[in-house]
């Protein structure tokens, strides 16, 4: 049997993992990892996936996804990772770097990927970059963690995991700042799907969806990759034309009865990790949060005194007052996510949609964001719709809507 050497690299959101990866791939690693310097390695990560997507579209050639007979961008998250892994293994590497491989995958896809990785670990070395301790691959016994740019060996992995769980707590937060105005709604029923079916050409995405979201609810929307979660979210947010001619009521008005997309978006706060890339180097944290009042990317007019004051109060809540003039893109991932929650909530919308809000966060920052979300749920009138493949420890939704795929389209039910 080929001798393998597996390692887990525990990362905080402040760790410079890119430099570490470049050293490994470039044959310039130090310490325990010098053994890999004369070996061929490949990187399995969202970064390499996005690079392949760009290459396929630039050259109009399916490099990674030939077996699917379509571009990798058009695959589900599970299919994308499966195609990327097969392509990388086709290069016959001696080791593979797995950068948070289970992010954005549903439970079934995670189990399938874990089985595949466990099998390949018998023949090649695996180096796992890991933010969430629960994602540790079971066959890995050697581990280090990154601290202030240094790599520190973990002598007792069981003890390390136990202490990390104990210490993954957040500070107490001050109260949620008040709303700048109260939204006058015709009904406590914010969203109501009645027998909603969505199809694209011959493919049915969701079928006969019946779901009501009332003011004050705290929902979690769950379902495997490709089950139609994004379809429902874009219908609620006003971005999906498939919402017309459906029995769909948004904030008391039947969709298609004269409301504008802008009127819908005024009542919705929205967060998705991809929003991080929308803010350029010139946006300060304070400007970014204030832009939540206007639903704009950036701040293009002078804010009012009360808008500035409320932004300062939100910065105090998330313990980032000292960073108000910092450039948003210079923040750590955890700080960026907290700022995006504040931006989405600053206008106290009737409905707050948090789409994979914990994606990419380490355990400590995930706990802080969970605490903030729970605080918003308990201290405001805002209804929360949290979307995730996983159950987050410490998060307290009181209702769950599950999408279940089938050949005739995904169906939904309240759990």
C-alpha positions as CSV (number, residue, x, y, z in Angstrom):
1,X,0.0,0.0,0.0
2,X,1.2,3.5,-0.8
3,X,2.3,5.4,2.4
4,X,0.1,8.4,3.1
5,X,0.6,11.3,5.4
6,X,-2.6,13.2,6.4
7,X,-2.9,16.5,8.1
8,X,-5.6,18.9,9.3
9,X,-4.8,22.7,9.4
10,X,-7.2,24.4,11.8
11,X,-7.8,28.0,10.7
12,X,-9.3,31.1,12.2
13,X,-10.8,33.7,9.8
14,X,-7.7,35.8,10.4
15,X,-5.3,33.1,9.1
16,X,-3.3,33.7,5.9
17,X,-4.1,30.4,4.3
18,X,-3.4,31.6,0.8
19,X,0.3,32.0,1.5
20,X,0.4,28.6,3.2
21,X,-1.3,27.0,0.1
22,X,1.2,28.7,-2.2
23,X,4.1,27.3,-0.2
24,X,2.7,23.8,-0.3
25,X,1.9,23.8,-4.1
26,X,5.2,25.6,-4.9
27,X,7.4,23.1,-3.0
28,X,8.5,25.7,-0.4
29,X,6.8,24.4,2.8
30,X,8.5,24.4,6.2
31,X,8.4,22.2,9.3
32,X,6.3,19.1,9.1
33,X,5.3,19.9,5.6
34,X,8.7,19.8,3.9
35,X,8.0,16.1,3.1
36,X,5.6,17.5,0.4
37,X,8.1,19.8,-1.3
38,X,9.3,17.2,-3.8
39,X,5.7,15.9,-4.5
40,X,3.0,16.9,-6.8
41,X,0.0,18.6,-5.2
42,X,-3.4,19.9,-6.3
43,X,-5.9,22.3,-4.6
44,X,-9.5,21.5,-4.1
45,X,-11.2,24.8,-3.2
46,X,-13.7,27.4,-4.2
47,X,-10.8,29.5,-5.5
48,X,-9.7,26.8,-8.0
49,X,-13.4,26.1,-8.8
50,X,-14.0,29.8,-9.7
51,X,-10.8,29.9,-11.8
52,X,-12.0,26.9,-13.8
53,X,-15.4,28.5,-14.3
54,X,-13.7,31.6,-15.7
55,X,-11.4,29.5,-18.0
56,X,-14.4,27.5,-19.3
57,X,-16.3,30.6,-20.2
58,X,-13.3,32.4,-21.6
59,X,-12.2,29.6,-23.9
60,X,-15.8,28.3,-24.5
61,X,-14.5,24.8,-23.6
62,X,-15.7,22.4,-20.9
63,X,-12.5,21.7,-19.1
64,X,-13.7,20.2,-15.8
65,X,-17.3,19.2,-16.7
66,X,-17.0,17.2,-19.9
67,X,-19.0,14.3,-18.5
68,X,-21.9,16.6,-17.7
69,X,-22.0,18.0,-21.3
70,X,-22.4,21.5,-19.9
71,X,-20.4,24.2,-18.3
72,X,-19.4,23.8,-14.6
73,X,-21.2,27.1,-13.7
74,X,-24.5,25.4,-14.6
75,X,-24.0,22.5,-12.2
76,X,-25.3,22.2,-8.6
77,X,-22.8,22.7,-5.8
78,X,-22.5,19.0,-5.3
79,X,-22.0,18.3,-9.0
80,X,-19.4,21.1,-9.2
81,X,-17.3,19.6,-6.4
82,X,-17.6,16.1,-7.7
83,X,-16.5,17.2,-11.2
84,X,-13.6,19.3,-9.8
85,X,-12.4,16.4,-7.6
86,X,-12.4,13.9,-10.5
87,X,-10.5,16.4,-12.7
88,X,-7.8,17.0,-10.1
89,X,-7.4,13.3,-9.3
90,X,-6.9,12.7,-13.1
91,X,-3.6,14.6,-12.8
92,X,-2.3,11.8,-10.5
93,X,-1.2,14.0,-7.6
94,X,0.8,12.7,-4.6
95,X,-1.3,14.9,-2.2
96,X,-4.4,17.0,-2.3
97,X,-5.3,20.1,-0.3
98,X,-8.9,20.2,0.7
99,X,-10.0,23.7,1.5
100,X,-13.3,23.5,3.6
101,X,-14.6,20.8,1.2
102,X,-18.1,20.5,2.8
103,X,-19.0,24.2,2.6
104,X,-22.4,24.8,0.8
105,X,-23.2,21.1,0.5
106,X,-26.4,19.4,1.7
107,X,-26.2,16.4,4.1
108,X,-26.4,13.8,1.4
109,X,-23.7,15.4,-0.7
110,X,-21.5,15.8,2.3
111,X,-21.8,12.1,3.1
112,X,-21.0,11.2,-0.6
113,X,-18.0,13.4,-0.7
114,X,-16.7,12.1,2.7
115,X,-16.9,8.5,1.3
116,X,-15.0,9.5,-1.8
117,X,-12.3,11.3,0.2
118,X,-11.9,8.4,2.6
119,X,-11.4,6.0,-0.3
120,X,-8.8,8.3,-2.0
121,X,-6.9,8.8,1.3
122,X,-5.7,5.2,1.0
123,X,-3.6,6.2,-2.0
124,X,-2.7,9.9,-1.7
125,X,-2.0,12.2,1.2
126,X,-4.8,14.6,2.3
127,X,-4.2,18.0,3.8
128,X,-7.4,19.5,5.1
129,X,-7.8,23.3,5.7
130,X,-10.6,23.5,8.2
131,X,-12.6,26.4,9.8
132,X,-15.4,24.3,11.5
133,X,-14.1,21.7,13.9
134,X,-17.1,19.4,13.2
135,X,-15.8,19.0,9.6
136,X,-12.6,17.2,10.6
137,X,-12.1,14.1,8.4
138,X,-12.2,11.0,10.7
139,X,-9.0,9.4,9.3
140,X,-6.8,12.5,10.1
141,X,-4.7,12.2,13.2
142,X,-2.0,14.8,12.6
143,X,-3.0,18.4,13.1
144,X,-1.7,22.0,13.5
145,X,-3.3,25.3,13.9
146,X,-2.4,28.7,12.6
147,X,-1.8,31.5,15.1
148,X,-0.4,35.0,14.2
149,X,1.1,33.6,11.0
150,X,2.8,30.7,12.8
151,X,2.0,27.0,12.5
152,X,1.7,25.3,15.9
153,X,1.5,21.5,16.2
154,X,-1.4,20.0,18.1
155,X,-0.1,17.3,20.4
156,X,-3.5,16.1,21.7
157,X,-6.2,16.4,19.0
158,X,-9.0,15.2,21.3
159,X,-8.1,17.8,24.0
160,X,-7.8,20.6,21.4
161,X,-11.3,19.9,20.0
162,X,-12.8,19.8,23.5
163,X,-11.2,23.1,24.5
164,X,-12.1,24.8,21.3
165,X,-15.7,24.0,21.8
166,X,-15.6,25.3,25.4
167,X,-13.9,28.5,24.4
168,X,-16.2,29.2,21.3
169,X,-18.3,31.7,23.1
170,X,-19.2,35.3,22.3
171,X,-19.3,38.4,24.4
172,X,-22.5,39.9,25.6
173,X,-24.0,42.4,23.2
174,X,-25.8,45.7,23.9
175,X,-29.4,46.0,22.8
176,X,-30.5,46.1,19.2
177,X,-30.8,49.8,18.0
178,X,-34.3,51.1,17.4
179,X,-35.9,51.4,13.9
180,X,-35.8,54.7,12.1
181,X,-39.5,54.1,11.1
182,X,-42.2,51.6,11.6
183,X,-43.5,49.7,8.5
184,X,-47.2,49.9,8.1
185,X,-48.4,46.5,6.8
186,X,-51.8,45.5,5.7
187,X,-51.5,42.1,7.4
188,X,-49.3,40.1,9.7
189,X,-49.0,37.6,6.9
190,X,-45.8,38.7,5.1
191,X,-45.4,35.9,2.5
192,X,-47.9,33.3,1.4
193,X,-47.4,30.7,-1.3
194,X,-50.5,28.9,-2.3
195,X,-50.1,25.9,-4.7
196,X,-47.1,27.6,-6.3
197,X,-45.3,25.6,-9.1
198,X,-42.3,26.8,-11.0
199,X,-40.9,25.3,-14.1
200,X,-38.2,26.2,-16.6
201,X,-39.2,24.8,-20.0
202,X,-40.0,21.1,-19.2
203,X,-38.2,20.9,-15.9
204,X,-40.3,21.5,-12.8
205,X,-38.3,23.1,-10.0
206,X,-40.8,23.3,-7.2
207,X,-44.4,21.9,-7.2
208,X,-47.5,22.9,-5.2
209,X,-45.7,24.9,-2.6
210,X,-47.9,26.0,0.3
211,X,-46.0,28.1,2.9
212,X,-47.0,31.1,5.0
213,X,-44.5,33.4,6.8
214,X,-46.0,35.6,9.5
215,X,-44.6,38.6,11.3
216,X,-42.5,37.6,14.2
217,X,-41.6,34.1,12.9
218,X,-38.1,32.7,12.9
219,X,-37.9,30.3,10.0
220,X,-35.1,28.0,8.7
221,X,-35.4,27.0,5.1
222,X,-33.6,23.6,4.4
223,X,-33.3,21.3,1.5
224,X,-30.5,19.6,-0.6
225,X,-28.6,21.3,-3.4
226,X,-30.8,22.0,-6.4
227,X,-34.1,21.6,-4.4
228,X,-35.3,25.1,-5.2
229,X,-34.3,27.2,-2.2
230,X,-32.9,30.0,-4.3
231,X,-36.0,29.9,-6.5
232,X,-38.3,30.6,-3.5
233,X,-35.9,33.3,-2.2
234,X,-35.8,35.2,-5.5
235,X,-39.6,35.1,-5.7
236,X,-39.9,36.5,-2.2
237,X,-37.3,39.2,-2.9
238,X,-39.0,40.3,-6.2
239,X,-36.2,39.2,-8.5
240,X,-37.8,36.2,-10.1
241,X,-40.3,36.9,-13.0
242,X,-41.7,33.4,-12.4
243,X,-43.6,34.9,-9.4
244,X,-46.1,36.5,-11.7
245,X,-49.3,34.6,-12.5
246,X,-48.8,32.6,-9.3
247,X,-50.9,32.6,-6.2
248,X,-48.2,34.4,-4.2
249,X,-48.9,37.2,-1.7
250,X,-46.1,39.5,-0.5
251,X,-46.7,41.9,2.4
252,X,-50.4,41.8,2.0
253,X,-50.5,42.2,-1.8
254,X,-51.0,39.6,-4.5
255,X,-47.9,39.4,-6.7
256,X,-48.6,41.2,-10.0
257,X,-51.3,43.6,-8.8
258,X,-49.3,46.8,-9.3
259,X,-46.5,46.7,-6.7
260,X,-43.0,47.5,-7.9
261,X,-39.8,45.4,-7.2
262,X,-38.5,48.4,-5.3
263,X,-41.5,48.4,-3.0
264,X,-40.9,44.8,-2.2
265,X,-37.2,45.2,-1.6
266,X,-37.8,48.1,0.8
267,X,-39.4,45.6,3.1
268,X,-36.7,43.0,2.8
269,X,-33.2,42.9,4.3
270,X,-30.9,40.4,2.5
271,X,-27.6,38.8,3.2
272,X,-25.6,36.3,1.1
273,X,-21.9,35.7,1.4
274,X,-21.4,36.6,-2.3
275,X,-22.4,40.2,-1.4
276,X,-18.9,40.7,0.1
277,X,-17.5,41.0,-3.4
278,X,-19.8,43.9,-4.3
279,X,-18.1,46.4,-2.0
280,X,-14.9,47.8,-3.5
281,X,-11.8,49.2,-1.8
282,X,-13.4,52.7,-1.4
283,X,-16.3,51.7,0.8
284,X,-15.8,52.2,4.5
285,X,-17.6,50.0,7.1
286,X,-19.8,53.0,8.1
287,X,-20.8,53.8,4.6
288,X,-21.5,50.2,3.8
289,X,-23.8,49.8,6.8
290,X,-25.6,53.1,6.1
291,X,-26.2,52.0,2.5
292,X,-28.6,49.4,4.0
293,X,-31.2,52.2,4.4
294,X,-31.1,52.7,0.6
295,X,-30.5,49.1,-0.6
296,X,-27.6,50.4,-2.6
297,X,-24.1,49.1,-3.1
298,X,-22.2,52.0,-1.7
299,X,-23.3,55.4,-0.4
300,X,-23.9,58.1,-3.1
301,X,-25.7,60.8,-1.2
302,X,-25.2,62.6,2.1
303,X,-26.8,60.5,4.9
304,X,-29.0,62.2,7.5
305,X,-27.8,62.7,11.1
306,X,-30.1,60.0,12.4
307,X,-28.9,57.5,9.8
308,X,-25.3,58.1,10.9
309,X,-26.3,57.8,14.6
310,X,-28.0,54.5,14.1
311,X,-25.1,53.2,12.1
312,X,-22.8,54.1,15.0
313,X,-25.2,52.2,17.4
314,X,-25.1,49.1,15.2
315,X,-21.3,49.3,15.1
316,X,-21.3,49.5,18.9
317,X,-23.6,46.4,19.0
318,X,-21.2,44.3,16.8
319,X,-18.2,45.8,18.7
320,X,-16.7,47.4,15.6
321,X,-16.9,51.1,16.5
322,X,-13.2,51.4,16.2
323,X,-13.4,50.2,12.6
324,X,-16.1,52.6,11.3
325,X,-13.6,54.3,8.9
326,X,-11.8,51.2,7.9
327,X,-12.2,49.9,4.3
328,X,-14.8,47.1,4.4
329,X,-12.8,44.7,2.2
330,X,-9.8,45.0,4.7
331,X,-11.8,43.3,7.5
332,X,-11.6,39.7,8.5
333,X,-14.3,37.4,7.1
334,X,-16.0,37.3,10.5
335,X,-16.1,41.1,10.8
336,X,-17.4,41.4,7.2
337,X,-20.3,39.0,8.0
338,X,-21.3,40.9,11.1
339,X,-21.2,44.1,9.2
340,X,-23.4,42.6,6.5
341,X,-26.0,41.5,9.1
342,X,-26.0,45.1,10.5
343,X,-26.4,46.5,7.0
344,X,-29.4,44.2,6.3
345,X,-31.0,45.0,9.6
346,X,-30.4,48.7,10.0
347,X,-33.7,49.7,8.4
348,X,-35.5,47.0,10.6
349,X,-37.2,45.4,7.6
350,X,-40.3,43.3,8.1
351,X,-38.4,40.3,6.7
352,X,-34.7,39.5,7.0
353,X,-33.3,36.8,4.7
354,X,-30.0,35.3,5.7
355,X,-28.8,33.0,3.0
356,X,-25.9,30.8,4.1
357,X,-24.8,33.5,6.6
358,X,-22.3,31.1,8.3
359,X,-20.6,29.9,5.2
360,X,-16.8,30.1,5.5
361,X,-16.8,31.2,9.1
362,X,-14.8,29.6,11.8
363,X,-16.5,28.2,15.0
364,X,-15.8,31.4,17.0
365,X,-17.2,33.8,14.5
366,X,-20.2,31.5,13.7
367,X,-21.1,31.6,17.4
368,X,-20.9,35.4,17.4
369,X,-23.1,35.7,14.3
370,X,-25.6,33.2,15.8
371,X,-25.8,35.3,19.0
372,X,-26.5,38.4,17.0
373,X,-29.2,36.7,14.9
374,X,-30.9,35.4,18.1
375,X,-30.7,38.9,19.6
376,X,-32.4,40.3,16.5
377,X,-35.1,37.7,16.7
378,X,-35.8,38.4,20.4
379,X,-35.5,42.2,20.4
380,X,-37.1,43.3,17.1
381,X,-40.3,42.8,15.2
382,X,-38.4,41.6,12.2
383,X,-39.2,38.1,10.8
384,X,-36.1,36.0,10.1
385,X,-35.7,33.5,7.3
386,X,-32.4,31.7,7.8
387,X,-31.2,29.5,4.9
388,X,-28.7,26.8,5.5
389,X,-27.8,23.1,4.8
390,X,-26.9,22.6,8.4
391,X,-28.3,23.0,11.9
392,X,-26.2,25.6,13.7
393,X,-25.6,25.1,17.4
394,X,-26.8,28.0,19.3
395,X,-29.2,29.3,16.7
396,X,-32.9,29.2,17.7
397,X,-35.3,29.1,14.7
398,X,-38.8,28.0,15.9
399,X,-40.1,26.8,12.5
400,X,-38.5,24.8,9.7
401,X,-39.7,24.5,6.0
402,X,-38.1,21.6,4.1
403,X,-37.9,21.1,0.4
404,X,-37.7,17.6,-0.8
405,X,-36.7,16.9,-4.5
406,X,-38.6,14.5,-6.7
407,X,-38.7,13.7,-10.4
408,X,-41.8,15.9,-10.7
409,X,-40.3,18.8,-8.8
410,X,-39.5,19.6,-5.1
411,X,-42.3,19.6,-2.6
412,X,-42.3,21.4,0.7
413,X,-43.5,20.8,4.2
414,X,-43.3,22.4,7.6
415,X,-41.4,20.3,10.1
